[in-house]
């Protein structure tokens, strides 16, 4: 066990190294086994299995693109193609007796990937965010939104439990929107020694900024819908009442706090397609329907908005979507609601950009994943976002603008002074900001009080790097075993 230079610890013991090497060797053997099976089965259709599988993936991706980027008959054809492609591949395998070969290849490759991720997870430094002893707060102030998460505040009796532990609780009135930051500042003026929120991540961020401003501990209660912030802190999302254990048996973490255009964020800031969609009032009640209605105009419509970004010293141009996160996610799965951040104190923004202009590029993205030219995954200290095209965005068939308006702004997002405004989704909240929009990070700015027992703390699976895996399997020096983070 050794220190990692940031106050955390990493495990590099011989037992962990031995297990990692064994798993790496199994992964390599499984990968080689899949190649052997393929070679032996070439005469019996092994090559057909691979080519049919790739072709099915390409055609399915093209069908998904047609479904998203078009309306009417083309959308219907796209849906049929997206469904028919994988079904056709399975029928081919069954009809020609290739299903056994396909099954063996899939199982070998699945074993290879599972063991590869397990090996790299064991080999990488397991840095644990440094925790500090935390005294029990005496004047905790908590804000609770009774509508969040479908009524979790009431369902789990959070108000009564918090008050029984000595906290002062303010329950928001759903019929009267409140300035939660002002409520938090008022509580600080009255002597509060801890601020906390039971609600969505957008509300969490606003109160967290006040806590950081006054150097007070902040309590996260997982009473929202998705609770991404709570998940990455390792909190129990199935029982938000367990978060209150921090008031009596807690420890403190120092984590980073994001800032976009002067507004704090704890998870992500989205620009482009997603940000345009969430501007629509009907999105909250019909997410899928609203997205499908707007998507053709946002992807290929006339006058669509594209984004340029200055990522530290690198320029990214003509992006359809940008996602900036408070610390990096382990994979682009965050786009579909998945993905996790292995740490919240690395001091860097995660950056994910997408540019897919047609079916061919959609197929390339499906086949090559993060290696595709249509996907950019990186990290940065500072990101500056501008709009490369101004025009009517998000129009439905009736020609109505799909973006929320701002007083003084026309349909293109340009206000009366000629300043360009773009839609921005900050922790899921729909906003408009004047360009250039600057995203930065305040390292270690937020003190978070968490329970000592956090069942959600896991080590996310790392990206599979076959070069490092071969080094690990065959005994050559591995950077992660030398104390370097992966």
N, C-alpha and C positions, 0 to 999 in steps of 0.2 A: 504494500500500500504506500502511495507516495502523493505528495502535494502537486497540484497542477499549475501553480502560479497564480490562480484566481481565487484561491481560498477553498476550492473544492477538492475532491479526492478522486483518484482513479485506481482501478484494480488491475495489476499486471502480474499477478502471482503465477507460479509455475503451473498450478492446476488449471487455471483459466487458459494459459497458453497452450497446454497439452490438449485440452478439450477443443480449443479453436482449431488447432492443426488437424486433429482427427476429423472434425466436421468439414474442414476445407478439403481434405483428401477424399472424403465421401462425396462431396459436391463435384470434385474433379472427375472422380470415377463414374458418377452418375451421368455427367455431361459426356464423357468419353463413351459410356455405355449407349447413350442415345445415338451417337454417331456410328457405333458398331452396328446397332440394330438397323440403322438407315442403310448402311453399306450392304449388310447381309440381305436386306429386303429389297434392294434395288431391282432385282429381277422379278420380284413378286409385287411390284407397285410401290415400293418405299418412296421413290422419287415423286410419284404421283401424290402420295400423302402430303409431302411437304409443299409441293407446288399448288395443290388444291387448297391446302390450308391457308397459304399466303394469298392466293387469289381470292378466296372467300373473305379474308380480312380486308383486302383492298376494296372489293366490291361493296362490302357492308359499310365501310367508312364512306365511300362515295354516296351510297344511298342515304346515310345519315346526313351528309352535307346537303343533298338535294332536299331532304325533308325539312331541314332547318332554314335553308336560305331561299326557299321558294314557296309559292302558294299554289292552290288549285291542283291541276292534274299532275304537275311536276312533283309537288309535295306527296301526293298519293303514290306516285311511282317510286319515289324515294323510300317511302315507308315499306312498300312491298319488296323493293330490292334489299333493303337493310335486313328484313326478316328472311327473305328467300335465300340469301347468300349462305348463311350458316346452315340453314336447313338443307340446302342443296348439297353442301359438302358432306353432311352426315348421311344423306341418302346415297351419295356416291360411295362413301366408305362401306356402307352396309351392302349395297348392291354388288360391288366388286370384291367383297370379302376382305377389305383393307382395314376394317375396324380394329382388329387385333393389333396390327402394326401401329396404327394411330394411337391406340390406347397405351401400348408399351412406351412409345415415344413421349406421350404426354406425361405418363407417370415418371419416367426417367428424368425428364426436364423439370417437372415439379419438385422431385426430390433434390435435384441439383440446386435449384433456386432456394428451396427451404434451408438446406444445409449451408449454402453459401451465405445467406443472410445471418443465420445463427452463428457461423464462424466469424464473420466480420463484426457482428455485434459483440461477441466475446473478446475479440482482439482489440477493438477500439477502446480508447480510454473512457472509463465510465465516470465522467466528471459529474459530481452531484453538486447542485447549486448550494453554496455555503449557507448554512442556517445559523441563526443566532438565538440565544436564550431570550425569551420574551416575557416580561412581567405581565401579570393579569391586568387588563385595562380596568380602570375604575369608573370612567365616564364615557362608555362606548355609545356612539350614535349611529343608528342604522336606518337606512331608507329602504322601504319595501314597496314594490309595485304588485298589487293584488292580481293584475291581469297577466303578468309574465308567466310564460310556460303553461298557459291554460289554467291558471289559478293555483300554482304550487304553494304560494304563501299561505293560503287558507287550508289547502289540502294537507299540508304537513305541519300546520299549527305553528308557523315560524314566529309570529308575533308573540304569542304566549311564552314560547320557549326562550326567546331572546330576552323578554322582560323578566322572566324568572332568573335569568343569569345576570341581571342588573343593567341591561342595556336600555337606552331610551330609543323608542321606535317611532318613526313617522311613516304612516301608511299613505301613499299617494292616492288622490282621488282621480279615477279614470276619466271622469267628466270634466275635470279642470286641470289641464296640463300645467305642471309645476317646473320651476327652474331648480333642478336638483343641485346644481353647483352653488346657487345662492343659499339653499337650505343647508348645505354642508358648511359653507363659510359662516353662516349664522351659528351653527352648532359649535364650530371652532371658537368663535368669539365668546360663546358661553362656557368654554372650558372643556370641550370634548377632547379625549385623548386617543380616540380611535374613530375612524369613519368606515362604514360598510354599506353594501348594497345587496339586496335580494331583487334581482331584475336582470334585464338583458345586458349584453356586453356594451352597447352604446351608453347606457346609463352608468354602468360600471366605470367606463373610461372618464366620464365627466367628473364623477366624485373622486376617482383615483387621482386626477390632476390636482384637485384641491388638497388631498392628503399629501401628495408629493410637494406641493407648494409650501405646506406648513410642516413638512418632515414628520408626519404622523403615520402610524401603521394603518393599513387598509385591509378590510375583511371582505372576501369574495364569498357570496352565498349563491350556490348554483340553482337559482330559481328561474332562470331564463328558459328559452326553448332549446337552443343548441348548446349553450354553455361552453364555447370553444376555449375561452380564457380559463374557466374552471378546470376543463379537461387537461390543458397543458400544465396546470399547477398540480395535477394529480388528485384533485378533489373528487369526492363521491357525487356524481351527477344524478344518480338514482334516488338519493336521499339527501336533499339539501340541508336537512336539520343537522347532519353530521358536521357540516361546515362550522356550526356554532360551537363545536368542541374547542375551537381555537381560543375562545374567550376564557376558558379555564385551563386548557392544557395545550398551549400553542407554541410555535416557534416562528421566527421571522426570516423571510427571504428578501434579498435585495435584487430587484429585477428592473429591466429597462422599460421605458415608457415612450411610445411613439408620438410624433406630433406632425400634423398635416395642416398647413395653412393656419397655424396657431391653435388648432383644435387637437386635443389628445386622442390617441387610440391605443387599445390594448391588443387587438388582433390584426385586422387587415384594413387597407384602403383600396377600393376598387375604382378603376377608371375604364371607360369604354362601354362595351356591350352590357355587362351586368349593371353598371351604374345607371345607364340609360333606362333599363327595364324597371329598376326599383323606384324610379321617379314616379311611375304611374300609380295613382291612388288605388286602382283595382288590383295591383300586384299582391297586396296583403291577403286578399280573399281568394285570388285565383292566380297563383304563381306560375303554374305551367301554361295555362291558357294565355296569360298576358305575355309571357316570354315567346310563345310560338307566334302570336299575332305580330309582335314587333320585330322578331329576329330577321326576316327577309330584308326589311328596310335598314336594319343596323349592320347587316353583313354585306349586302351587295346593292342596296338602294342608291339612287342618285343623291349626291351631296352628303354622303355619309361622313361622319367625323372619324378621323384617324388621329392617333396620338404619337407625339414624339417625346422622348425622355432623355435627359442627361443623367446617366448613372455614374456618379463620381466623375471619372474622366472619359467615359465611354458614351457614345450616342446611339440610341435605339430609335428607329424611325418607322412611321406609318403602321403602328400597332393597332389592332382591333380591340384589345383588352390588355390592361396592366393591373397586376395585383401586387401591392406593396405590403409586406407583413412585418410586424414587430418581432424580429428574429426570424430565421429561415425555417420553412417547413422541410420535412425530410423528402417529400416527393410532390409532384404536381397534382396528387390526388385531392389537394385542397380545393381544386376547381369543382369537384363533385361533392364537396362537403366533408371529404375525408382528410387524411393527412394530419400529422402532429408536428409540433415543434419540440425537438429534444431538449432545448433549453430556452430560457427567456432572459439570459444575461450575457449573451455573446457580444453585445454592443454593435450589432449589424442588422440592417434591414434585409429581409428577403425580397427578391424581385423576380416576378414571373411575367413574361410578355408573350402574347399570342398574336400571330398573323397568319391566317389561313384564307386565301382568296378564292379557292376553287376545290373541286372534288379531288384533283390530283394531289394538292397539298394536304387535304384532309386524309387521304390514303397514306401519304408519306408520314404524317403525324401518327397515324394508327400503327404503322409498321415500325418506325424508328423511335417513337416515343421522345424522350428528352434529347435525343441526337438529331431530331428533325430541325430543319432550318426555320420552321414555323413556330418553334417554341424556344424561348430564351429563359434560362434559369440561372440566377446569379445572386450575389449579395452586394451591398453597398452601404456607405455611411450617409450618403445624401442622394436623393432622387428629385429631379426637377421635371415636371410634366407640363407639356404644352399641347395645344391642339393644332394638328397640321392641316386640317380642313375644317372650315366652318360652313354650315349649311343646315337645312332642316333635318333633324335626326329623330328617329323613332316615330315616323308618321304611320298611322294606320291607313286602312283603305279609304277612309273618308277624307284623308289629308289633314287630320288633326294631329298637332304635335304631340309626341309621346314623352316629352320631358316636362318636368314640373317647372313652372315659370317663376321668375324672380321679378319683383317690382322694378320697372325701368328696363327690363330685358325683352328683346324681341324673340321670335321663334327660333332663331339660329343660335341663341345663347349670348348675343352681344348686347350689352346694355347701352343706354342712351349716350354714354361718353365714348363708345367705341371699344370698350374693354371686353375681351372675350371671356365668357364663363363656360365652364364645363360641368356636367353632372359628376358627382363623386359620392360613392357609398362608403361611409366611415363606420366600421363595425356594424354594417347592415343598415345604417341610417342614411336616408336619401338627402343629399345636400347639393348645392351648387357653389363652386368656388372660382374666383378670378385667377386666370393664368398669368404667369407660371405658378403652378401649385407645387410647393416644396415640401417634401417628406424628410424628416430627420428623426433621430433617436436620442433620447436622454439616458445614457447608460447608468444603471443602478439608481435611478431617480425615485423608484417606488419601493416602499417598505410594505410587504404583504405578510399579514399574519395568517398562518395556516395551521391546521391541526397536526400534531405529531404523527398521527395515524392517517395516512393518505393512500387509500387503496388504488387510486388511479395512476400512481407513479410507475411508469414503465420505461424501458429503453426501446425507442422505436427502431424498426429494422432499417439498417443503412442501405444505401444504393449499392447494388452488386457491381463490384469492380473486379473483373476476372484477372487482371494483371496482379493486383494485390493478393487475390485469392491464391494464385499459383505461387507467389512468393511465400505466402503463409504455409501452403501445403507442402512445399519442398524445402523448407528450412532456411530460406534466404532471409536476410534482415527485413522486417516488416515495419514501416514507419509507425503504425499505431502501437506496436509493441515497444517502441522506443520512446513512448511518452508524447507523441504528436497526435493532435486531434485529427479525426478524419473529416 
